[in-house]
């Protein structure tokens, strides 16, 4: 295990990394539950009646939950790319020039 210095900056970096890892783990758990629950719902509906294959109700939960899962993924992985440190620095420089 790596030892960290006791400086406040190093400690803050560690806390930020720990927070990021927890968010990623939460997304992976959310994804696994999404797959398990929706497979159960879809296969259950298809087992009941094969005609449900072309019925939107069979896939509605997966569709709308998928939108939520996409939003969760973007909050975990996309936020840094869109509004990350580089964006912050550009905005700070922009406002300092005004």
Secondary structure, DSSP 8 states (H G I E B T S, - for coil): -----S-HHHHHHHHHHHHHHHHHHHHHHHHHHHHHHHHHHHHHHHHH-GGGGG-HHHHHHHHHHHHHHHHHHIIIIIHHHHHSHHHHHHHHHHHHH-
